[in-house]
């Protein structure tokens, strides 16, 4: 009985070491998959968090070998970066799916397109109307859209901060139409007068123009001045800081004509 009590902590220690090795090996394979796809290590935690619907802190634990994602998230990551889930999770060769290997053997160039970035499309519709209910504010992904690096550079958007936002409603007509998709920058160090922002307030997701007044307050307004239903709001400088500004709208990228 005493011998068993003595050996159990040792067995548990071995199990912990094995689990730690598995996490470290997974982290190494994950880093390899990111590198192969052209994804920089810096900011990768944010990208993985967006992809899998977790916190950036949690995703960084995967990258650092401190934790492993659940199987379904591993499948999601593998699909996104074009590697086999069995390889990513367990190290079972080959790394690449069969069709990609065959392309490589035939001499077809399957290298990632370095001229574009895959920008996540946010699954929430941001209302350019009275406001869309925000049941969840996490940035889950509803697909990706290729945006050229030259466009991102011209707009001063870091690829990891780029998002595609769907517009709903006509309060920002004729600047933005119902159904438009816009390119937005989630890095918003400060509000700039005259710019259009996607934000959350009191459980609603909205897109409006922000204009700073002489007294320091902010006018939050719609571009559609023909509809009396869209009234302007004046927010004090203090209360403007309480708004959850999600992104600055930078460019229209698609429109259903």
Steps between C-alpha positions, in 0.01 A plus 500: 500500500785731589687409179193590292462832681865571424481416129174683416658851510777372271247359252311828502823691446581284196151558362539874547835492322349305210212748477748786504701338221182454295408868544850613406505278191157629398621859542799428276276351229256791530785748456618304196151510346474876558843561350422289195184702435682833533342590835746692720551376857439852632124548524425134424324461834244762400444333163451157658270648763284650226501177304403277794285734708727507805696768681839612369648393834364149451630479142845619610509209745472265200788677329714489814435132572311573823171354380337326205175584322211256484486265202236699308712814527806309380298393194401864443863616522621219273237583238584869511875444455478213253653219708368163614327503840665165588841652440422816695358317801715186515789552259381224266663553161450631240452862592312608188178354357547260209381739230755761606778240504407388149507856379846542646622181337367617163696821535195722551568806713282467811678765706274749678415818316723759665322789324176456697388449856198295604290740704236353736138594434320581826180303531304784656314750283571853622191709463504823305149541632350489847750246633547126477465283810838384621439158650871435490789735440775244449658527158402163353590442138246464219749432222792694358554749221829556317619859534820614336789594726540818295144606593563428868828693491337795323232511771759452778335178620705220649376167353424359846275799576303487175137388501216492250178638649152449356269801490127478564251786457509831315581763762844553344364529145634610259847433645416144603213289370309214656698182421836671449818342630767738624863463597558614857793543738456368856799703621338823621740683733281813493191637332552725197239758410312432177577127489247214494518245782340168582415491869291333765281689742238361737499163327466634146749498213502817292693680227496882520710805427678668793557876493671685784338825614667813636410412861671159472177301465436269206219514247407145396298528184362327192587611149139450390345841572183430301348262756386676822518169685879527509567764761842619608636423846734721701726317743726668755873442475484280812211289374662462158783319677242254638387396153649176381650609169573180309654626178547796268337454162767562238376384156206349314603158364180357353152609404203303371373690199 
